[in-house]
Amino acid sequence: MDTKEHILDVAQRLIQQRGVNGFSYADIAAEVGIRKASLHHHFPTKTDLVLHLLNRYRQQLEDYLASLPDTDSHVLLDRYAALFHGNLCQGRACMGGMLAAEVATLDASLMPALERFLQVQQRWLSGVLERGQQRGEIVRAATPARQAAMLISTLQGALLFARAGGDETFFQESVQGALSSLHA
């Protein structure tokens, strides 16, 4: 494996498990098997590393969402929710959610990339919900943008609470309740 990609993979896992403030370059260097100086060669600062990771994470999400077929809205929403469930099964939180939780301690230069990541989800979900409303698949209880915001919040919160409590059932019931409330 390419050293830079290995660094990114380890750092992403650590952020998703511990948060940005919960790991150091020494943690990454030890796990990758390189010196901290080598790590600084690839990413001079922790902010550089997190920015690169956040952009990579956003691109991975965009690629995944673009790969989904134009199908029933509920199928698409289930696949979106499955991303969060996958993180839970790996003992991780969504990287965007972890960064959002630490926003007060992050370098301000990360905020535009974090906002872009959140906007990708908001736009995609709003589009799915709008098409679902037009097709009669999704109840028109609110605007698609408001429904998307509620769904993102529910998934992020359910993931964090289930992870903290070690209760996957809590996640499943929360997600099932949120998604079933959208059925027309």
KAPE-V404809 format. One record per backbone hydrogen bond with DSSP energy under -1.0 kcal/mol. CO is the residue of the C=O (numbers start at 1). NH is the residue of the N-H. Records with the same first field share a line. If there is no record, write none. Layout:
CO=NH + NH
This chain:
2=6
3=7
4=8
5=9
6=10
7=11
8=12
9=13
10=14
11=15
12=16
13=17
14=18
15=19
16=93
19=22
24=28
25=29
26=30
27=31
28=32
29=33 + 34
35=39
36=40
37=41
38=42
39=43
45=49
46=50
47=51
48=52
49=53
50=54
51=55
52=56
53=57
54=58
55=59
56=60
57=61
58=62
59=63
60=64
61=65
62=66
63=67
69=71
72=76
73=77
74=78
75=79
76=80
77=81
78=82
80=83
81=85
82=86
83=87
84=88
85=89
86=90
87=92
88=91
94=98
95=99
96=100
97=101
98=102
100=103
102=105
107=110
108=111
110=114
111=115
112=116
113=117
114=118
115=119
116=120
117=121
118=122
119=123
120=124
121=125
122=126
123=127
124=128
125=129
126=130
127=131
128=132
129=133
130=134
131=135
132=137 + 138
137=184
139=141
143=147
144=148
145=149
146=150
147=151
148=152
149=153
150=154
151=155
152=156
153=157
154=158
155=159
156=160
157=161
158=162
159=163
160=164
161=165
162=166 + 167
167=171
168=172
169=173
170=174
171=175
172=176
173=177
174=178
175=179
176=180
177=181
179=182
182=139
